[in-house]
Amino acid sequence: MVQIKRMASAFCLPLGALLCLSGCSTMAPNYVQPAAPVPVAWPAGDSYKAVSVVKSTPLVDIPWKEYFVEPQLRKVIALALENNRDLRVAVLNIERAQALYQIQRSNLLPKFEASAGAAFQRTPATFSSTGQPVTTSQYTVGAGLLSYEIDLFGRVQSLRDQALEQYLATDQARRSVQISLIAEVAGGYLTLAADRERLKLAKDTLASQKESYQLIQRRYEAGVSSSLDLQQARTTVEAARVDIGRYTTAVAQDMNALALLVGSQIPAELLPAALSETVAAVKDASPGLTSDVLLRRPDILQAEGQLKSANANIGAARAAFFPKITLISSVGFGSNELSGLFKEGAFAWSVAPRISLPIFDGGSNSANLTVAEVDRNIMVARYEKAIQTAFREVADSLAQLGTIDEQLAAQQSLTDATAERYRLSQARFDKGVDSHLNVLDSQRSLYGAQQNLISTRLSRLSNQITVYKVLGGGDHD
């Protein structure tokens, strides 16, 4: 027991000193966040006149369930967050980055291992001084300090910092994937709703046009309507049939795309019936007063994390120019008999410090430092480009946001006027005042206006989804 205590104290006494020596600061440059290369204020002008720019809660702080308020849509998004494979890969990438960080972090601490061994050797008589063969036995047990670098110049610490920033950047990449997934699912859901409404409109129009065609056909057989009237009515019927086929295909493809995003089959009761039933599925949002909110977008935080990682790597490259001190040591017991392994006098120890200093390396250390510095400059440029891209995306979405309500109101007014024209032309035809060609023309115009109204409503909802995405919408529940 006394010998074991002696072995433990032989390890513990210098361990604190080793850790203190390894706690030095790194040689990495002090990190300074690059200035955002975009204007502080959002764009202004005719396209943005209707945008409400007020102080508000940043979207990144608003849970997605508070932004997407339609219950069925919420459930579909929740299914996607649970089953989407791209998001699973992003989560697994975080686990991988965390493990890599743990590997680098472990290099800051000494590594010990216990060992036990036995060696047997027979020396032939020709080598023995007694002229007789000799058999020897050796038994050892102990613990050893593996090759440990005393991190005087922060090389290992810099590598640990680099791995930490990569891990944090990977987590931001996961957030970015999740926000994009939420936006894509919401967009796919609303597109399906719009195409289902278009399909229903096409079917209703076909039924109406068939009735008109049958009426013209009877009038033609009675000699009241011309062949031109009959063929004109027939073209409207066939055009509606074409639209039914096109929108039937579109609905099926929309459902397939949504199922892929969700990662599983979607219960029928969660699917939308028509866009008109989901016009309030998404809340309106303000971009805030300044463009500083962009710095909280996960893709920009990811780019900044990669920049910090490259900055830390410079510290490791600089430390390579200085001496590298490693230490190997062991303590234990040894005896030529197993029974004497822990007796007095069997205690043994060894220490093997090693110092290496680069003298001539053909310029590899200088080249590695240059690579690290250039990598850092590349990451600065990528970080700045990410901010510029984000600003452009927000500006584009705000440009549409500033005019889409006016477009929607105008399209609604046009649809109402076209519906009234169709009603009047039908009444004039019924009284024999006007030809059926005017009825068909006004009917086609009404159908087109109704389809465009659906498209404009979808554009408005899609714009609200885009605003959520480009402003780094909240990814938490």
Steps between C-alpha positions, in 0.01 A plus 500: 500500500788735582649438157168571327465830687851592395413430136185715523687793656766478229228573245291754688776739610622607152157474337379839626819664379458344155144627470606850606774505238248390238252772591681775311319723255514430129688685228185547290422860396234677703171446323328814373159465340512647147270794438184411310551614137135604457298812581358528852156602369277289278440616140238771445295603198174430321541124530536521878242766583253260658758317713457556872848566639453525876682383807379147556606165640757346262364199316788292631343536848146408388420126518392361164169387651414865567577597141325212324162506669290258290458184715527250212811670365659490845446125522651444155806708594534304825498174301775636275716603796469146631552303179687708239826327404695816414435628849609165644829529311546852637443375855744213449757746366470684831569178691802436279636853548445468875701179506783660300503791742518257792801330336686830469399605851634175645845584365526776762497238776759234579414146402587214733487128454554208730704202389613164622737262334726202529813406306682166498842441346736203475869581453695218332796341675743649249401851618497417869802561725418181690495285192139406575182627331323767704125569504387842626154641573385862531168622629388865480194700592457875486339807350640730240455849359464472125669747271369832634569838343559782748311769314723799583418684177132414469519269196267237647275770646469661155406168344240453773358848433489423129303180564264684738418766240443232237260328737310825567490573125356154439225569752414819312493298177243273664289803593524628145384166362210494747384852411521420129306178559222683685476754219503233228231294671281807544557597136423150376188484715366828360594406142298180540208706633522736201516219242207322662298820479607549136391143426160556660458826307588321175245226573227751587579698184490184289157413638373850417655497155351159424155640576570794266627266232191279521279809475686627192486153350118493535477850354726397215286195426196728502675734254516789746879499570779481247771240464749759622307535826503123543875461439579796721308338786676173436846661527419632846394151611821341370714773656342432839566128459866576430520706818339222701765255380780747572382587850427135583863424423616805695304396810652151490851642460440750780400217733810299403726799562338571835529134604873509418548810712303354789681168472185291539149469367275785610157417644226612260329706769809724525505589131343832393188509283537848350718807533201716591475299823863573598530874427577564869746212538800732537538814708629832369845604619712814509869492400590731788670836494852407386684228312686394816245221538678323214795426727279256689414293193634146554679487164685822587582370848626183330726706272626695802570175686708377207684834502578462871618144435738621230621774735579243769690288250745788451598459865586134441702590189694767692572266790665255259801737481574454870637206700273206558537333838367150554521281805484124549519354849407190689508364854446147621651187647723232360637169620644178366250315713126551502487476878751782540324744271383734780780447749742767620747594230270406211390860432618641164441818300609665177467848349578581137454870416557600139545843349493554125573829327457546126828605340448428132169381362525613140254783567208276593420686823504835321280357226258356757475841667435665164229244425339563839502878447362471148231261626404762757478768229288269285263449793478877550395539137246217532361651818459839331345338193254312722389832651466662158300204369273513805444874454408447133258217591328718761489798263340287227239363739426851632462629145225246439356552847464872427282446192332161537196630692437757227533228236260277689243776541526587129466134398196458727340810344578371150345162583186667638468720190552202268235303689254786457583521129434129463167533680391789276610332177313183600187703574524681163542167322199352679291795377634463147673839508859372471681205338630202688855588393499786753378258769785258424754782492387639837492148645861437392601838647332416830670161515839658435439770761401241760813295430716813527332588830601161639857558379514847657372369833764227487767761422401701805515199732825382342647844558413479869677164516802647322514787749504243781788313337722792393471672838620184678161398636486322833563126482394424858157388617 
